Amino acid sequence: MTNDTLCPFLLDELDIAGAVVRLGPAWRQMLDRRDYPAPVARLLGEMTATTLLLGGKLKQAGRLSIQLRGNGALSLLVIDCNEELQIRGMAKCAAAIEDGSAAELLGDGQLQLVLDMASMREPYQSIVPLVGDSIAEIFEHYLGQSDQQPARLFLTASADGAAGLFLQRLPTAEQRDADGWTRIEALAATVKPSELLSLPAEELLLRLFGEETVRLFPARPVTHNCPEDWDKVRSLLLSLGREEVYATLREQGEVLIKDDICNRQYRFDAQAIEKLFAAHPSAADTPPTVH
């Protein structure tokens, strides 16, 4: 298992599904120029791994967006993933932050999950309170409530990499082996963070579940996807309208659009704004005067 891959698997005789994810370069690209405190980077990495483990279930064009919001020193974690396992994400936190669990850093808050599929008339949205001390516990509780099937997550993250192991009991599992889920949970709990970050998926699963029949599916590549999109920003300015955009220009001397999730800034001076609206005269009736 190389870096930046998701490897689904199935414990055939137990009807327990799972996946292993490992991130390296894609994760470091997400952290580039962010300067997050180590505890925040760790939690963001664990949530990135979790989102990919869940997003790997997308079978058609779509997007999974997950947010954890809280009233603590860490106010926001957000990860966005599409069916091609292209990810982007960010965190918002206080400038100075001490180490702590997810519950301690987030405080009281909520988990918001949005699933937007091409086949859906409108996106599916779920908002629930945060329950659990860790990222793993928060999502295990959520999945147990929403899917009505128990799930386990084993996660690790540092500045260099992030990884995770996901297990979920399928509805038929108890009929196949009444003790199977309990046994697999106990075996999975022996995994070490260093093993998640270093062992190939096949070797990791063999070490954990050597007595079980494991069907490993082909590895899928993961990429960090945050390209510049000037056209989208120009469309945003046009949608705001000439009056509002020129008011900002007069007040600030430029128009600055921040794309927080991709960590980019788009700057427009007076000449660029005039050129934009000249090319789209229907955006407003008369151009305001810029002083």
Stockholm file with secondary structure:
# STOCKHOLM 1.0

chainA/1-291         MTNDTLCPFLLDELDIAGAVVRLGPAWRQMLDRRDYPAPVARLLGEMTATTLLLGGKLKQAGRLSIQLRGNGALSLLVIDCNEELQIRGMAKCAAAIEDGSAAELLGDGQLQLVLDMASMREPYQSIVPLVGDSIAEIFEHYLGQSDQQPARLFLTASADGAAGLFLQRLPTAEQRDADGWTRIEALAATVKPSELLSLPAEELLLRLFGEETVRLFPARPVTHNCPEDWDKVRSLLLSLGREEVYATLREQGEVLIKDDICNRQYRFDAQAIEKLFAAHPSAADTPPTVH
#=GR chainA/1-291 SS CCSSEEEEEEETTTTEEEEEEEESHHHHHHHTTTCCCHHHHHHHHHHHHHHHHHHTTCCSSEEEEEEEEESSSEEEEEEEEETTCEEEEEEEECSSCCCCCHHHHHCSEEEEEEEEETTCSSCEEEEEECCSSSHHHHHHHHHHHHTSSCEEEEEEECSSCEEEEEEEECTTHHHHCTTHHHHHHHHHTTCCHHHHHHSCHHHHHHHHSTTSCEEECCCEECEECCCCCHHHHHHHHHHHCHHHHHHHHHHHSSEEEEETTTTEEEEECHHHHHHHHHSCGGGCSSCCCCC
#=GC SS_cons         CCSSEEEEEEETTTTEEEEEEEESHHHHHHHTTTCCCHHHHHHHHHHHHHHHHHHTTCCSSEEEEEEEEESSSEEEEEEEEETTCEEEEEEEECSSCCCCCHHHHHCSEEEEEEEEETTCSSCEEEEEECCSSSHHHHHHHHHHHHTSSCEEEEEEECSSCEEEEEEEECTTHHHHCTTHHHHHHHHHTTCCHHHHHHSCHHHHHHHHSTTSCEEECCCEECEECCCCCHHHHHHHHHHHCHHHHHHHHHHHSSEEEEETTTTEEEEECHHHHHHHHHSCGGGCSSCCCCC
//
